[in-house]
């Protein structure tokens, strides 16, 4: 591989592959006419490559790879339907601010213009609508295009498309050097804002400190931005100094280890702690998107609470999908790594000057964090079965938390069951929780996401929790997931099977809509693994979930390999995020 790095690029596809190799990036792809030359070059260079089975899966896997490791990955598809199939997870990556490089086959490029044929779609028009930065790779700019894409994706924290016109995939390079090669950018422009200055950080710090010191019940909401900026220590110090409570988003859970944490905010919040969330009078949001799930559809905080948000977005106009779900009283566009040290310094100076508090902190007032669950608040929350006799999903996930290896990655698809995963299935660190689809509320990306996680973190058991509807939707990438899991520390697809699109059932049947279109045929997912040579188990009784029970033995027997577990769950319990 060292000799490969020293090669002089020959063609457009060779130059792209060589730059990907130099970056040490993994590529997830589905081949077609528009990218088959690239796939071949990656293979010849022995650049890490994972075959996917659906184009959406290639993007979702690259997205999940970054969430699990912090390393930018590559996705590649062909043009036309291969490109359009990738648009949903591309929109998710843009909304969730996930950096990745998408090398996409596009229509021919003639006289500095993309010229769609009868069989083509208007790739540029679509990318313009999405506001995704796009760079064309041609004979004079292929290597520079990929270099620029990686740099911008990392700095801007968003996906970048490298468009490879079909008529140029094997074109010989005319001139190529990173130093003087020009990356031809299509007219999809997204510029980076300048880094905030010291004065900006100082002004923001003073304003935030004033609000927090005047608060009776301050709450710090910790988002993925704290994880990526490596400011968890400073965040905890700030909360401890103020006597504030903490909460996290799903993707940042565990970022701040404190007995004063309310756990995950929003739709995944524990019912026993909702009143505490709503008691906060000042909420400092640190690096969280404040999407619909995180804000519990706007009900997680009291309408009178003052919301202060710190969010450094280098491309604030990149997508309307990034707008917070609820109104923010103050927005401070300052990187957390610049702001938090200034806040701590200012508070330290106040302490040194002998400034004393004349009131109790919120921690002193409440004494301890409320219990997560209470039978009176949520009748039946500790039941093993639902009223229909099937397994209660909450009991299932509590038992999985005990039975699964502690060194694990938990990947979730979207769906009704999602409301319980974050509550009952713990993870060793923030990057061990991966939910691709939460930003724009998709389902069907779970198997692809789990492939990316199992590939990126082979040292951990990969537990994919998926619904029966989302699993069938994502079935194209079942093979890649099982293969990736079996090559590492093992993994399993756990299907929360209620034979329905549960979220729709609970939202719309009470409104009088017909239930039949929301129901699914009963499927025994444990049998599906046979085609891929992996074992399966159907779990429908509480005894199977006991310590030393059938599931425990099944997982032990297949440790280090891949398997499928079909969990027959009740459709009766309703997740909290759908109750309000």
C-alpha positions as a printed Julia matrix, in Angstrom:
580×3 Matrix{Float64}:
   0.0     0.0     0.0
   2.93    2.36    0.63
   3.95    2.08   -3.01
   0.38    2.79   -4.06
   0.47    6.09   -2.2
   3.42    7.17   -4.33
   1.67    6.49   -7.63
   1.05    9.29  -10.09
  -2.66    9.4   -10.94
  -3.51    8.44  -14.52
  -7.26    8.76  -15.0
 -10.1    10.6   -13.26
 -11.21    7.47  -11.39
  -7.64    6.52  -10.48
  -7.0    10.01   -9.1
 -10.15    9.88   -6.97
  -9.31    6.43   -5.64
  -5.73    7.42   -4.87
  -6.8    10.47   -2.86
  -9.31    8.35   -0.91
  -6.51    5.9    -0.14
  -4.21    8.71    0.97
  -6.92    9.81    3.39
  -7.19    6.3     4.82
 -10.96    6.52    4.35
 -13.32    3.58    3.98
 -15.71    3.57    1.03
 -19.23    2.13    1.08
 -20.63    1.6    -2.37
 -23.02    0.06   -4.84
 -21.57   -0.24   -8.33
 -23.06    0.78  -11.64
 -22.0     2.34  -14.94
 -21.23    5.66  -13.29
 -18.78    4.4   -10.66
 -17.57    0.97  -11.74
 -14.19    2.38  -12.76
 -13.77    3.93   -9.34
 -14.68    0.69   -7.58
 -12.15   -1.16   -9.7
  -9.41    1.36   -8.9
 -10.16    1.17   -5.17
  -9.88   -2.62   -5.36
  -6.56   -2.47   -7.21
  -5.2    -0.03   -4.62
  -6.48   -2.22   -1.77
  -8.33    0.77   -0.37
 -10.88   -0.29    2.3
 -14.2    -0.92    0.55
 -17.52   -2.34    1.73
 -20.08   -3.61   -0.79
 -23.61   -2.46   -0.03
 -26.78   -3.66   -1.75
 -28.8    -0.44   -1.92
 -27.6     3.04   -2.75
 -29.36    4.55    0.26
 -27.39    2.08    2.34
 -24.06    3.36    1.02
 -24.79    6.87    2.31
 -26.31    5.67    5.58
 -23.33    3.41    6.27
 -20.86    6.24    5.66
 -22.96    8.47    7.93
 -22.98    5.86   10.71
 -19.24    5.25   10.27
 -18.58    8.88   11.17
 -20.97    8.83   14.14
 -19.26    5.75   15.53
 -15.67    6.94   15.07
 -15.43   10.61   14.11
 -13.69    9.59   10.88
 -15.02   10.88    7.55
 -16.04    8.02    5.24
 -16.91    7.85    1.54
 -20.04    6.65   -0.23
 -20.31    6.02   -3.93
 -23.16    5.23   -6.35
 -23.88    5.42  -10.04
 -25.93    8.09  -11.79
 -29.7     8.26  -12.39
 -31.64    5.92  -10.13
 -28.5     5.16   -8.15
 -28.22    8.86   -7.37
 -31.91    9.38   -6.59
 -31.96    6.33   -4.3
 -29.31    8.05   -2.18
 -31.21   11.29   -1.59
 -33.03   10.41    1.65
 -29.9     9.55    3.67
 -28.05   12.43    1.99
 -30.76   14.78    3.3
 -30.41   13.18    6.73
 -26.64   13.72    6.76
 -27.1    17.35    5.79
 -29.73   17.99    8.45
 -27.76   16.12   11.12
 -24.49   17.85   10.14
 -22.58   14.66    9.37
 -19.44   15.05    7.25
 -19.04   12.51    4.48
 -17.82   12.5     0.88
 -20.31   11.18   -1.67
 -18.69   10.29   -5.03
 -21.68   10.22   -7.35
 -21.95    9.33  -10.98
 -23.78   12.1   -12.86
 -24.8    12.98  -16.4
 -22.16   13.86  -19.04
 -20.21   17.12  -18.74
 -19.73   19.02  -22.0
 -18.47   22.59  -22.47
 -18.46   23.24  -18.72
 -22.09   22.19  -18.4
 -23.84   19.03  -17.3
 -25.82   17.74  -20.3
 -28.56   15.32  -19.18
 -29.47   12.6   -21.63
 -33.01   11.29  -21.98
 -32.25    8.66  -19.34
 -30.7    11.1   -16.83
 -32.09   13.14  -13.97
 -31.15   16.75  -13.3
 -28.53   16.01  -10.64
 -27.47   19.62  -10.32
 -31.04   20.84   -9.92
 -31.65   18.31   -7.16
 -28.42   19.13   -5.34
 -29.18   22.84   -5.64
 -32.57   22.26   -4.01
 -30.94   20.34   -1.17
 -28.14   22.94   -0.84
 -25.43   20.27   -0.84
 -22.02   21.51   -1.9
 -21.01   19.81   -5.14
 -17.62   19.64   -6.86
 -17.04   18.16  -10.29
 -14.12   15.81  -10.91
 -12.69   16.1   -14.39
  -9.39   15.58  -16.22
  -7.93   18.8   -14.84
  -9.23   18.62  -11.29
 -10.07   15.1   -10.07
  -7.52   14.84   -7.26
  -8.07   18.44   -6.14
 -11.84   17.84   -6.15
 -11.58   14.99   -3.66
  -9.0    16.83   -1.56
 -11.3    19.87   -1.37
 -14.32   17.69   -0.59
 -12.65   16.05    2.41
 -11.42   19.37    3.75
 -14.76   21.09    3.4
 -16.77   18.14    4.77
 -14.61   18.08    7.9
 -14.54   21.85    8.43
 -18.19   22.49    7.58
 -19.52   19.31    9.19
 -21.7    18.35    6.27
 -21.77   16.01    3.27
 -20.04   17.03    0.06
 -20.75   15.55   -3.36
 -17.94   14.83   -5.8
 -19.75   14.58   -9.13
 -18.12   12.33  -11.73
 -19.67   12.82  -15.2
 -20.29    9.57  -17.03
 -18.23   10.63  -20.05
 -15.19   11.38  -17.87
 -14.96    8.36  -15.55
 -11.98    6.88  -17.42
 -10.65   10.05  -19.0
  -6.91   10.58  -18.94
  -5.71   13.4   -16.69
  -4.57   16.52  -18.48
  -2.82   18.12  -15.48
  -3.05   17.16  -11.88
  -1.48   18.41   -8.68
  -3.06   19.44   -5.43
  -0.91   22.58   -5.42
  -2.23   23.99   -8.7
  -5.12   21.73   -9.65
  -8.47   23.55   -9.65
 -11.54   21.78   -8.3
 -14.37   22.77  -10.64
 -17.32   23.54   -8.39
 -20.84   23.36   -9.71
 -22.98   26.37   -8.84
 -24.05   24.87   -5.51
 -22.19   27.2    -3.19
 -21.93   27.03    0.56
 -19.34   29.28    2.13
 -17.78   28.9     5.53
 -18.24   31.67    8.06
 -15.15   33.02    9.75
 -14.17   31.57   13.11
 -15.62   33.54   16.0
 -13.18   36.0    17.57
 -12.15   36.46   21.19
 -14.55   39.38   21.55
 -17.45   37.23   20.36
 -16.64   34.57   22.94
 -16.3    37.19   25.69
 -19.65   38.83   24.88
 -21.42   35.47   24.68
 -19.86   34.32   27.96
 -20.95   37.45   29.81
 -24.5    37.2    28.52
 -24.79   33.48   29.37
 -23.29   33.92   32.83
 -25.76   36.68   33.64
 -28.7    34.47   32.69
 -27.39   31.4    34.52
 -26.55   33.26   37.71
 -30.02   34.76   37.82
 -31.64   31.37   37.25
 -33.3    29.45   40.04
 -33.3    26.15   38.17
 -30.65   26.08   35.4
 -30.42   23.04   33.1
 -27.54   22.24   30.72
 -28.64   20.28   27.65
 -25.57   18.51   26.23
 -25.58   17.68   22.53
 -23.27   15.95   20.06
 -21.4    19.22   19.64
 -19.95   18.77   23.12
 -18.68   15.32   22.16
 -17.14   16.48   18.89
 -15.53   19.56   20.44
 -14.14   17.47   23.34
 -15.6    19.89   25.89
 -17.39   17.43   28.17
 -15.0    18.13   31.06
 -15.6    21.9    30.83
 -19.34   21.33   30.53
 -19.41   19.25   33.7
 -17.32   21.84   35.56
 -19.75   24.55   34.52
 -22.78   22.59   35.69
 -21.12   21.66   38.99
 -20.09   25.25   39.67
 -23.65   26.45   39.1
 -25.34   23.57   40.89
 -27.24   22.97   37.64
 -28.8    19.78   36.33
 -27.72   18.05   33.14
 -29.54   16.33   30.31
 -28.25   14.99   26.99
 -29.47   14.27   23.51
 -29.58   10.62   22.43
 -26.33   10.98   20.48
 -24.53   12.5    23.48
 -25.76   10.24   26.25
 -23.02    9.45   28.69
 -20.99   12.48   27.6
 -21.28   13.97   31.08
 -21.03   11.43   33.88
 -22.96   12.94   36.75
 -25.44   11.86   39.39
 -27.26   15.11   38.55
 -28.19   14.09   35.02
 -31.84   13.69   34.03
 -30.77   11.42   31.19
 -31.92   11.8    27.59
 -34.03   14.83   26.79
 -37.19   15.0    24.73
 -39.17   12.08   23.41
 -36.79    9.64   25.08
 -36.99   11.28   28.51
 -38.03    9.17   31.46
 -41.61    9.89   32.49
 -40.66   10.22   36.15
 -38.41   13.17   35.27
 -40.63   15.15   32.93
 -41.82   17.53   35.63
 -38.19   18.27   36.47
 -37.44   19.1    32.85
 -40.43   21.43   32.83
 -39.35   23.08   36.06
 -36.15   24.49   34.51
 -36.29   28.27   34.17
 -33.11   28.67   32.1
 -31.92   26.01   29.65
 -28.43   26.29   28.15
 -28.32   24.17   24.99
 -24.78   23.18   24.07
 -24.26   21.77   20.59
 -27.69   20.18   20.1
 -29.87   20.48   17.01
 -33.1    20.84   19.04
 -35.05   18.73   16.55
 -38.59   17.44   16.99
 -37.55   14.35   18.98
 -35.14   16.24   21.23
 -37.81   18.83   22.03
 -40.62   16.27   22.54
 -42.64   18.09   19.89
 -42.17   21.31   21.84
 -43.44   20.04   25.2
 -40.26   19.08   27.07
 -39.66   22.55   28.56
 -42.01   25.02   30.17
 -43.17   27.7    27.75
 -41.84   30.31   30.2
 -38.32   28.84   30.3
 -35.59   30.96   28.74
 -33.71   28.99   26.08
 -30.06   29.91   25.42
 -28.43   28.08   22.55
 -24.73   27.78   21.71
 -24.27   26.36   18.24
 -21.26   26.95   16.02
 -22.45   26.14   12.5
 -19.84   27.11    9.87
 -22.58   26.94    7.2
 -25.71   28.31    8.91
 -27.59   28.72    5.63
 -26.83   25.23    4.36
 -30.29   23.81    4.97
 -33.61   24.85    6.41
 -33.71   21.39    7.98
 -31.25   22.63   10.6
 -33.64   25.14   12.17
 -34.46   24.33   15.83
 -37.94   22.98   16.47
 -38.74   25.52   19.19
 -38.09   29.22   19.61
 -34.69   30.18   21.02
 -34.37   33.29   23.19
 -30.63   33.74   22.64
 -28.41   32.2    19.96
 -24.64   32.39   20.39
 -22.6    31.39   17.33
 -19.34   30.6    19.08
 -17.39   27.29   19.08
 -17.77   25.53   22.43
 -14.01   25.06   22.74
 -13.66   28.86   22.62
 -16.63   29.74   24.79
 -16.58   27.34   27.72
 -13.06   28.19   28.94
 -14.02   31.88   28.94
 -17.17   31.17   30.96
 -15.22   29.12   33.49
 -12.55   31.82   33.74
 -15.17   34.51   34.37
 -16.87   32.4    37.03
 -13.5    31.65   38.6
 -12.66   35.35   38.73
 -15.97   36.01   40.45
 -15.24   33.33   43.03
 -11.76   34.77   43.63
 -13.27   38.2    44.16
 -15.4    36.8    46.97
 -18.73   36.95   45.14
 -21.09   34.64   47.03
 -24.45   33.12   46.18
 -27.41   34.3    48.23
 -29.66   31.4    47.26
 -29.65   27.64   47.16
 -28.71   25.83   43.96
 -31.26   23.67   42.21
 -29.37   20.6    43.35
 -29.62   21.72   46.97
 -33.33   22.41   46.54
 -34.36   19.05   45.07
 -31.83   16.9    46.96
 -31.64   14.18   44.27
 -32.73   13.35   40.76
 -36.27   11.84   40.7
 -36.73    8.15   39.97
 -36.87    7.38   36.28
 -40.11    5.41   36.42
 -43.12    5.22   38.64
 -46.08    2.85   38.33
 -48.43    5.66   39.32
 -47.14    7.93   36.56
 -46.94    5.2    33.93
 -49.21    2.24   34.8
 -47.85   -1.07   33.54
 -44.31    0.19   32.94
 -42.83   -2.79   34.82
 -45.06   -5.45   33.22
 -43.57   -8.43   31.4
 -46.5    -8.67   28.99
 -48.91   -6.26   27.39
 -52.65   -6.59   27.7
 -52.67   -8.69   24.53
 -50.4   -11.29   26.16
 -47.34  -10.47   24.05
 -44.03   -9.27   25.46
 -43.95   -5.72   26.76
 -41.22   -3.92   24.75
 -39.95   -2.18   27.89
 -39.35   -5.51   29.6
 -37.64   -6.84   26.47
 -35.18   -3.96   26.34
 -34.46   -4.11   30.07
 -33.52   -7.75   29.67
 -31.41   -7.08   26.56
 -29.49   -4.48   28.55
 -28.48   -7.24   30.96
 -27.87   -9.99   28.41
 -25.82   -8.17   25.78
 -22.05   -7.69   26.04
 -21.18   -4.43   27.8
 -18.71   -3.46   25.07
 -21.35   -2.78   22.47
 -22.61   -0.38   19.88
 -26.36    0.17   19.85
 -27.76    1.07   16.45
 -31.42    1.91   16.05
 -33.72    2.27   13.09
 -36.69    4.62   13.3
 -40.11    3.53   14.46
 -42.42    3.37   17.47
 -40.05    1.13   19.47
 -37.4     3.85   19.32
 -39.05    5.62   22.24
 -37.8     2.9    24.61
 -34.31    2.06   23.31
 -32.53    5.06   24.82
 -34.3     4.54   28.15
 -33.46    0.91   28.7
 -30.48   -0.07   26.54
 -27.29    1.56   27.83
 -24.03    2.24   25.98
 -20.4     2.61   27.14
 -19.89    6.06   25.56
 -21.65    8.6    23.3
 -20.25    7.2    20.05
 -21.71    3.8    20.89
 -25.24    5.11   20.26
 -26.03    5.54   16.56
 -29.37    6.66   15.22
 -29.31    7.56   11.52
 -32.64    9.03   10.47
 -33.67   10.97   13.54
 -32.99   14.36   11.97
 -35.62   13.97    9.25
 -37.64   11.11   10.82
 -36.9     8.24    8.44
 -37.21    4.5     8.89
 -35.49    1.77    6.91
 -31.86    2.88    7.33
 -31.06    0.62   10.31
 -29.38   -2.32    8.57
 -27.23    0.0     6.47
 -26.28    2.07    9.52
 -25.4    -1.06   11.46
 -23.15   -2.18    8.6
 -21.22    1.07    8.89
 -20.94    0.76   12.67
 -19.92   -2.91   12.66
 -17.28   -2.13   10.03
 -16.01    0.98   11.82
 -15.98   -0.56   15.32
 -15.25   -4.29   14.86
 -13.99   -4.41   18.47
 -17.55   -4.06   19.77
 -20.66   -6.21   19.57
 -23.13   -4.45   17.27
 -26.74   -4.57   18.44
 -29.17   -3.34   15.81
 -32.66   -2.67   17.19
 -35.16   -2.4    14.36
 -38.9    -2.62   13.86
 -40.53   -5.18   11.62
 -41.6    -2.51    9.1
 -38.2    -0.82    8.96
 -36.43   -4.19    8.75
 -38.44   -5.24    5.7
 -37.86   -1.83    4.14
 -34.08   -2.16    4.68
 -33.75   -5.85    3.82
 -31.45   -5.18    0.86
 -28.57   -4.56    3.27
 -29.17   -7.48    5.61
 -26.33   -9.45    4.0
 -23.72   -6.69    4.36
 -24.64   -6.22    8.04
 -24.45   -9.91    8.9
 -21.14  -10.18    7.06
 -19.65   -7.12    8.8
 -20.81   -8.29   12.25
 -19.38  -11.78   11.77
 -15.96  -10.36   10.88
 -15.65   -8.47   14.15
 -16.86   -8.96   17.71
 -20.22  -10.23   16.5
 -23.62   -8.66   16.31
 -27.3    -9.27   16.05
 -30.39   -7.91   14.4
 -33.07   -7.63   17.09
 -36.46   -7.14   15.43
 -39.11   -5.5    17.63
 -41.94   -7.29   15.88
 -45.48   -6.02   16.5
 -46.75   -6.76   12.97
 -47.55   -3.11   12.36
 -46.3     0.36   11.67
 -46.79    1.06   15.36
 -46.24    4.82   15.27
 -49.04    5.24   12.74
 -51.36    2.89   14.66
 -51.03    4.87   17.87
 -51.3     8.27   16.21
 -54.11    7.74   13.75
 -56.35    4.88   14.83
 -57.53    6.98   17.82
 -58.51    9.65   15.27
 -60.82    7.21   13.51
 -58.64    6.21   10.56
 -58.76    2.66    9.24
 -56.17    0.45   10.9
 -55.69   -2.12    8.13
 -53.19   -0.12    6.01
 -51.04    0.25    9.14
 -50.82   -3.48    9.84
 -48.21   -5.9     8.49
 -48.3    -9.61    7.84
 -46.82  -11.71   10.63
 -43.2   -12.54    9.75
 -40.84  -14.85   11.62
 -37.58  -12.98   11.13
 -35.65  -15.75   12.9
 -36.03  -17.85    9.75
 -34.65  -15.22    7.39
 -31.05  -15.75    8.42
 -30.93  -19.21    6.86
 -30.4   -17.74    3.4
 -27.28  -16.01    4.74
 -26.05  -18.91    6.83
 -26.74  -17.33   10.23
 -28.89  -18.69   13.07
 -32.1   -17.15   14.35
 -34.25  -17.32   17.46
 -37.85  -16.3    18.03
 -38.6   -14.95   21.51
 -42.21  -14.73   22.64
 -42.16  -15.74   26.33
 -40.69  -13.92   29.35
 -38.88  -17.1    30.42
 -36.75  -16.95   27.29
 -35.4   -13.58   28.45
 -34.38  -14.69   31.94
 -30.79  -14.95   33.14
 -29.56  -18.3    31.84
 -32.64  -18.54   29.62
 -32.9   -19.45   25.97
 -31.84  -16.05   24.63
 -28.83  -15.84   26.95
 -27.71  -19.28   25.84
 -28.33  -18.48   22.18
 -26.19  -15.35   22.35
 -23.45  -17.2    24.22
 -23.43  -20.03   21.67
 -22.99  -17.56   18.82
 -20.63  -15.1    20.48
 -18.36  -13.44   17.92
 -20.68  -14.22   15.02
 -23.89  -12.78   13.59
 -27.45  -13.82   14.36
 -31.08  -12.67   14.19
 -33.51  -12.47   17.1
 -37.22  -12.01   16.43
 -38.87  -10.4    19.47
 -42.65  -10.77   19.43
 -43.78   -7.63   21.24
 -47.09   -6.17   22.3
 -48.68   -3.43   20.26
 -50.54   -2.09   23.31
 -47.94    0.06   25.18
 -47.48    3.52   23.71
 -44.09    5.24   23.71
 -44.02    8.59   25.48
 -43.04   10.59   22.42
 -46.38    9.62   20.84
 -48.49   10.3    23.91
 -48.11   14.08   23.74
